[in-house]
Amino acid sequence: MSDEEQEQTESGPARRFRRKPRACQFCADQATSIDHKQTELLKRFTYDSGKIRPRRDSGACARHQRMLGRAIKRARHLALLPYAADRFR
């Protein structure tokens, strides 16, 4: 065994950074529904480009992430939120 292999086995495998899971904001507030008319709230869950943030970025649970997606899509359809950001040339 070389010195590098001994160090690997003695100290164990290299550990990767794991982010602490955040609690869902909507579960903490006991929200029963997410309204498509709350544009300021919905803007926080979209990127500047207009895309919906994934669960790992938003911190929402699966149930509320689905509700968020549905509310954002409804707000886009009613022109309360943009589909995509404006491009400047």
Phi and psi in radians as a Rosetta constraint file:
Dihedral C 1 N 2 CA 2 C 2 CIRCULARHARMONIC -1.466 0.35
Dihedral N 2 CA 2 C 2 N 3 CIRCULARHARMONIC 3.009 0.35
Dihedral C 2 N 3 CA 3 C 3 CIRCULARHARMONIC -1.107 0.35
Dihedral N 3 CA 3 C 3 N 4 CIRCULARHARMONIC -0.647 0.35
Dihedral C 3 N 4 CA 4 C 4 CIRCULARHARMONIC -1.157 0.35
Dihedral N 4 CA 4 C 4 N 5 CIRCULARHARMONIC -0.704 0.35
Dihedral C 4 N 5 CA 5 C 5 CIRCULARHARMONIC -1.171 0.35
Dihedral N 5 CA 5 C 5 N 6 CIRCULARHARMONIC -0.644 0.35
Dihedral C 5 N 6 CA 6 C 6 CIRCULARHARMONIC -1.161 0.35
Dihedral N 6 CA 6 C 6 N 7 CIRCULARHARMONIC -0.693 0.35
Dihedral C 6 N 7 CA 7 C 7 CIRCULARHARMONIC -1.140 0.35
Dihedral N 7 CA 7 C 7 N 8 CIRCULARHARMONIC -0.637 0.35
Dihedral C 7 N 8 CA 8 C 8 CIRCULARHARMONIC -1.142 0.35
Dihedral N 8 CA 8 C 8 N 9 CIRCULARHARMONIC -0.781 0.35
Dihedral C 8 N 9 CA 9 C 9 CIRCULARHARMONIC -1.300 0.35
Dihedral N 9 CA 9 C 9 N 10 CIRCULARHARMONIC -0.601 0.35
Dihedral C 9 N 10 CA 10 C 10 CIRCULARHARMONIC -1.226 0.35
Dihedral N 10 CA 10 C 10 N 11 CIRCULARHARMONIC -0.728 0.35
Dihedral C 10 N 11 CA 11 C 11 CIRCULARHARMONIC -1.564 0.35
Dihedral N 11 CA 11 C 11 N 12 CIRCULARHARMONIC -0.178 0.35
Dihedral C 11 N 12 CA 12 C 12 CIRCULARHARMONIC 1.581 0.35
Dihedral N 12 CA 12 C 12 N 13 CIRCULARHARMONIC 3.118 0.35
Dihedral C 12 N 13 CA 13 C 13 CIRCULARHARMONIC -1.205 0.35
Dihedral N 13 CA 13 C 13 N 14 CIRCULARHARMONIC 2.701 0.35
Dihedral C 13 N 14 CA 14 C 14 CIRCULARHARMONIC -1.135 0.35
Dihedral N 14 CA 14 C 14 N 15 CIRCULARHARMONIC 2.313 0.35
Dihedral C 14 N 15 CA 15 C 15 CIRCULARHARMONIC -1.656 0.35
Dihedral N 15 CA 15 C 15 N 16 CIRCULARHARMONIC 2.486 0.35
Dihedral C 15 N 16 CA 16 C 16 CIRCULARHARMONIC -1.724 0.35
Dihedral N 16 CA 16 C 16 N 17 CIRCULARHARMONIC 2.697 0.35
Dihedral C 16 N 17 CA 17 C 17 CIRCULARHARMONIC -1.266 0.35
Dihedral N 17 CA 17 C 17 N 18 CIRCULARHARMONIC 2.247 0.35
Dihedral C 17 N 18 CA 18 C 18 CIRCULARHARMONIC -2.072 0.35
Dihedral N 18 CA 18 C 18 N 19 CIRCULARHARMONIC 2.154 0.35
Dihedral C 18 N 19 CA 19 C 19 CIRCULARHARMONIC -1.276 0.35
Dihedral N 19 CA 19 C 19 N 20 CIRCULARHARMONIC 2.461 0.35
Dihedral C 19 N 20 CA 20 C 20 CIRCULARHARMONIC -1.205 0.35
Dihedral N 20 CA 20 C 20 N 21 CIRCULARHARMONIC 2.245 0.35
Dihedral C 20 N 21 CA 21 C 21 CIRCULARHARMONIC -1.149 0.35
Dihedral N 21 CA 21 C 21 N 22 CIRCULARHARMONIC 2.345 0.35
Dihedral C 21 N 22 CA 22 C 22 CIRCULARHARMONIC -1.541 0.35
Dihedral N 22 CA 22 C 22 N 23 CIRCULARHARMONIC 2.663 0.35
Dihedral C 22 N 23 CA 23 C 23 CIRCULARHARMONIC -1.387 0.35
Dihedral N 23 CA 23 C 23 N 24 CIRCULARHARMONIC 2.525 0.35
Dihedral C 23 N 24 CA 24 C 24 CIRCULARHARMONIC -1.148 0.35
Dihedral N 24 CA 24 C 24 N 25 CIRCULARHARMONIC 2.253 0.35
Dihedral C 24 N 25 CA 25 C 25 CIRCULARHARMONIC -1.091 0.35
Dihedral N 25 CA 25 C 25 N 26 CIRCULARHARMONIC -0.656 0.35
Dihedral C 25 N 26 CA 26 C 26 CIRCULARHARMONIC -1.315 0.35
Dihedral N 26 CA 26 C 26 N 27 CIRCULARHARMONIC -0.587 0.35
Dihedral C 26 N 27 CA 27 C 27 CIRCULARHARMONIC -1.194 0.35
Dihedral N 27 CA 27 C 27 N 28 CIRCULARHARMONIC -0.662 0.35
Dihedral C 27 N 28 CA 28 C 28 CIRCULARHARMONIC -1.137 0.35
Dihedral N 28 CA 28 C 28 N 29 CIRCULARHARMONIC -0.631 0.35
Dihedral C 28 N 29 CA 29 C 29 CIRCULARHARMONIC -1.490 0.35
Dihedral N 29 CA 29 C 29 N 30 CIRCULARHARMONIC -0.070 0.35
Dihedral C 29 N 30 CA 30 C 30 CIRCULARHARMONIC 0.961 0.35
Dihedral N 30 CA 30 C 30 N 31 CIRCULARHARMONIC 0.814 0.35
Dihedral C 30 N 31 CA 31 C 31 CIRCULARHARMONIC -1.332 0.35
Dihedral N 31 CA 31 C 31 N 32 CIRCULARHARMONIC 2.277 0.35
Dihedral C 31 N 32 CA 32 C 32 CIRCULARHARMONIC -1.582 0.35
Dihedral N 32 CA 32 C 32 N 33 CIRCULARHARMONIC -0.454 0.35
Dihedral C 32 N 33 CA 33 C 33 CIRCULARHARMONIC -2.612 0.35
Dihedral N 33 CA 33 C 33 N 34 CIRCULARHARMONIC 2.771 0.35
Dihedral C 33 N 34 CA 34 C 34 CIRCULARHARMONIC -2.039 0.35
Dihedral N 34 CA 34 C 34 N 35 CIRCULARHARMONIC 2.104 0.35
Dihedral C 34 N 35 CA 35 C 35 CIRCULARHARMONIC -1.539 0.35
Dihedral N 35 CA 35 C 35 N 36 CIRCULARHARMONIC 2.414 0.35
Dihedral C 35 N 36 CA 36 C 36 CIRCULARHARMONIC -1.274 0.35
Dihedral N 36 CA 36 C 36 N 37 CIRCULARHARMONIC -0.187 0.35
Dihedral C 36 N 37 CA 37 C 37 CIRCULARHARMONIC -1.532 0.35
Dihedral N 37 CA 37 C 37 N 38 CIRCULARHARMONIC -0.110 0.35
Dihedral C 37 N 38 CA 38 C 38 CIRCULARHARMONIC -1.526 0.35
Dihedral N 38 CA 38 C 38 N 39 CIRCULARHARMONIC 1.286 0.35
Dihedral C 38 N 39 CA 39 C 39 CIRCULARHARMONIC -1.163 0.35
Dihedral N 39 CA 39 C 39 N 40 CIRCULARHARMONIC -0.602 0.35
Dihedral C 39 N 40 CA 40 C 40 CIRCULARHARMONIC -1.134 0.35
Dihedral N 40 CA 40 C 40 N 41 CIRCULARHARMONIC -0.675 0.35
Dihedral C 40 N 41 CA 41 C 41 CIRCULARHARMONIC -1.167 0.35
Dihedral N 41 CA 41 C 41 N 42 CIRCULARHARMONIC -0.773 0.35
Dihedral C 41 N 42 CA 42 C 42 CIRCULARHARMONIC -1.197 0.35
Dihedral N 42 CA 42 C 42 N 43 CIRCULARHARMONIC -0.544 0.35
Dihedral C 42 N 43 CA 43 C 43 CIRCULARHARMONIC -1.107 0.35
Dihedral N 43 CA 43 C 43 N 44 CIRCULARHARMONIC -0.529 0.35
Dihedral C 43 N 44 CA 44 C 44 CIRCULARHARMONIC -1.190 0.35
Dihedral N 44 CA 44 C 44 N 45 CIRCULARHARMONIC -0.372 0.35
Dihedral C 44 N 45 CA 45 C 45 CIRCULARHARMONIC -1.795 0.35
Dihedral N 45 CA 45 C 45 N 46 CIRCULARHARMONIC 0.302 0.35
Dihedral C 45 N 46 CA 46 C 46 CIRCULARHARMONIC -2.206 0.35
Dihedral N 46 CA 46 C 46 N 47 CIRCULARHARMONIC 2.641 0.35
Dihedral C 46 N 47 CA 47 C 47 CIRCULARHARMONIC -1.316 0.35
Dihedral N 47 CA 47 C 47 N 48 CIRCULARHARMONIC 2.976 0.35
Dihedral C 47 N 48 CA 48 C 48 CIRCULARHARMONIC -1.105 0.35
Dihedral N 48 CA 48 C 48 N 49 CIRCULARHARMONIC -0.497 0.35
Dihedral C 48 N 49 CA 49 C 49 CIRCULARHARMONIC -1.329 0.35
Dihedral N 49 CA 49 C 49 N 50 CIRCULARHARMONIC -0.214 0.35
Dihedral C 49 N 50 CA 50 C 50 CIRCULARHARMONIC 1.841 0.35
Dihedral N 50 CA 50 C 50 N 51 CIRCULARHARMONIC -0.110 0.35
Dihedral C 50 N 51 CA 51 C 51 CIRCULARHARMONIC -1.328 0.35
Dihedral N 51 CA 51 C 51 N 52 CIRCULARHARMONIC 2.660 0.35
Dihedral C 51 N 52 CA 52 C 52 CIRCULARHARMONIC -1.376 0.35
Dihedral N 52 CA 52 C 52 N 53 CIRCULARHARMONIC 2.333 0.35
Dihedral C 52 N 53 CA 53 C 53 CIRCULARHARMONIC -1.224 0.35
Dihedral N 53 CA 53 C 53 N 54 CIRCULARHARMONIC 2.470 0.35
Dihedral C 53 N 54 CA 54 C 54 CIRCULARHARMONIC -1.286 0.35
Dihedral N 54 CA 54 C 54 N 55 CIRCULARHARMONIC 2.961 0.35
Dihedral C 54 N 55 CA 55 C 55 CIRCULARHARMONIC -1.030 0.35
Dihedral N 55 CA 55 C 55 N 56 CIRCULARHARMONIC -0.676 0.35
Dihedral C 55 N 56 CA 56 C 56 CIRCULARHARMONIC -1.158 0.35
Dihedral N 56 CA 56 C 56 N 57 CIRCULARHARMONIC -0.428 0.35
Dihedral C 56 N 57 CA 57 C 57 CIRCULARHARMONIC -1.593 0.35
Dihedral N 57 CA 57 C 57 N 58 CIRCULARHARMONIC -0.679 0.35
Dihedral C 57 N 58 CA 58 C 58 CIRCULARHARMONIC -1.394 0.35
Dihedral N 58 CA 58 C 58 N 59 CIRCULARHARMONIC -0.502 0.35
Dihedral C 58 N 59 CA 59 C 59 CIRCULARHARMONIC 1.423 0.35
Dihedral N 59 CA 59 C 59 N 60 CIRCULARHARMONIC 0.167 0.35
Dihedral C 59 N 60 CA 60 C 60 CIRCULARHARMONIC -1.491 0.35
Dihedral N 60 CA 60 C 60 N 61 CIRCULARHARMONIC 2.655 0.35
Dihedral C 60 N 61 CA 61 C 61 CIRCULARHARMONIC -1.311 0.35
Dihedral N 61 CA 61 C 61 N 62 CIRCULARHARMONIC 2.992 0.35
Dihedral C 61 N 62 CA 62 C 62 CIRCULARHARMONIC -1.066 0.35
Dihedral N 62 CA 62 C 62 N 63 CIRCULARHARMONIC -0.730 0.35
Dihedral C 62 N 63 CA 63 C 63 CIRCULARHARMONIC -1.116 0.35
Dihedral N 63 CA 63 C 63 N 64 CIRCULARHARMONIC -0.820 0.35
Dihedral C 63 N 64 CA 64 C 64 CIRCULARHARMONIC -1.316 0.35
Dihedral N 64 CA 64 C 64 N 65 CIRCULARHARMONIC -0.448 0.35
Dihedral C 64 N 65 CA 65 C 65 CIRCULARHARMONIC -1.152 0.35
Dihedral N 65 CA 65 C 65 N 66 CIRCULARHARMONIC -0.688 0.35
Dihedral C 65 N 66 CA 66 C 66 CIRCULARHARMONIC -1.123 0.35
Dihedral N 66 CA 66 C 66 N 67 CIRCULARHARMONIC -0.723 0.35
Dihedral C 66 N 67 CA 67 C 67 CIRCULARHARMONIC -1.146 0.35
Dihedral N 67 CA 67 C 67 N 68 CIRCULARHARMONIC -0.667 0.35
Dihedral C 67 N 68 CA 68 C 68 CIRCULARHARMONIC -1.082 0.35
Dihedral N 68 CA 68 C 68 N 69 CIRCULARHARMONIC -0.833 0.35
Dihedral C 68 N 69 CA 69 C 69 CIRCULARHARMONIC -1.029 0.35
Dihedral N 69 CA 69 C 69 N 70 CIRCULARHARMONIC -0.747 0.35
Dihedral C 69 N 70 CA 70 C 70 CIRCULARHARMONIC -1.123 0.35
Dihedral N 70 CA 70 C 70 N 71 CIRCULARHARMONIC -0.743 0.35
Dihedral C 70 N 71 CA 71 C 71 CIRCULARHARMONIC -1.183 0.35
Dihedral N 71 CA 71 C 71 N 72 CIRCULARHARMONIC -0.682 0.35
Dihedral C 71 N 72 CA 72 C 72 CIRCULARHARMONIC -1.146 0.35
Dihedral N 72 CA 72 C 72 N 73 CIRCULARHARMONIC -0.730 0.35
Dihedral C 72 N 73 CA 73 C 73 CIRCULARHARMONIC -1.148 0.35
Dihedral N 73 CA 73 C 73 N 74 CIRCULARHARMONIC -0.654 0.35
Dihedral C 73 N 74 CA 74 C 74 CIRCULARHARMONIC -1.161 0.35
Dihedral N 74 CA 74 C 74 N 75 CIRCULARHARMONIC -0.716 0.35
Dihedral C 74 N 75 CA 75 C 75 CIRCULARHARMONIC -1.149 0.35
Dihedral N 75 CA 75 C 75 N 76 CIRCULARHARMONIC -0.635 0.35
Dihedral C 75 N 76 CA 76 C 76 CIRCULARHARMONIC -1.121 0.35
Dihedral N 76 CA 76 C 76 N 77 CIRCULARHARMONIC -0.757 0.35
Dihedral C 76 N 77 CA 77 C 77 CIRCULARHARMONIC -1.098 0.35
Dihedral N 77 CA 77 C 77 N 78 CIRCULARHARMONIC -0.607 0.35
Dihedral C 77 N 78 CA 78 C 78 CIRCULARHARMONIC -1.547 0.35
Dihedral N 78 CA 78 C 78 N 79 CIRCULARHARMONIC 0.114 0.35
Dihedral C 78 N 79 CA 79 C 79 CIRCULARHARMONIC 1.135 0.35
Dihedral N 79 CA 79 C 79 N 80 CIRCULARHARMONIC 0.516 0.35
Dihedral C 79 N 80 CA 80 C 80 CIRCULARHARMONIC -1.519 0.35
Dihedral N 80 CA 80 C 80 N 81 CIRCULARHARMONIC -0.471 0.35
Dihedral C 80 N 81 CA 81 C 81 CIRCULARHARMONIC -2.223 0.35
Dihedral N 81 CA 81 C 81 N 82 CIRCULARHARMONIC 2.597 0.35
Dihedral C 81 N 82 CA 82 C 82 CIRCULARHARMONIC -1.364 0.35
Dihedral N 82 CA 82 C 82 N 83 CIRCULARHARMONIC 2.619 0.35
Dihedral C 82 N 83 CA 83 C 83 CIRCULARHARMONIC -1.246 0.35
Dihedral N 83 CA 83 C 83 N 84 CIRCULARHARMONIC -0.727 0.35
Dihedral C 83 N 84 CA 84 C 84 CIRCULARHARMONIC -2.497 0.35
Dihedral N 84 CA 84 C 84 N 85 CIRCULARHARMONIC 2.754 0.35
Dihedral C 84 N 85 CA 85 C 85 CIRCULARHARMONIC -1.289 0.35
Dihedral N 85 CA 85 C 85 N 86 CIRCULARHARMONIC 2.720 0.35
Dihedral C 85 N 86 CA 86 C 86 CIRCULARHARMONIC -1.251 0.35
Dihedral N 86 CA 86 C 86 N 87 CIRCULARHARMONIC 2.460 0.35
Dihedral C 86 N 87 CA 87 C 87 CIRCULARHARMONIC -1.806 0.35
Dihedral N 87 CA 87 C 87 N 88 CIRCULARHARMONIC 2.339 0.35
Dihedral C 87 N 88 CA 88 C 88 CIRCULARHARMONIC -1.883 0.35
Dihedral N 88 CA 88 C 88 N 89 CIRCULARHARMONIC 2.388 0.35
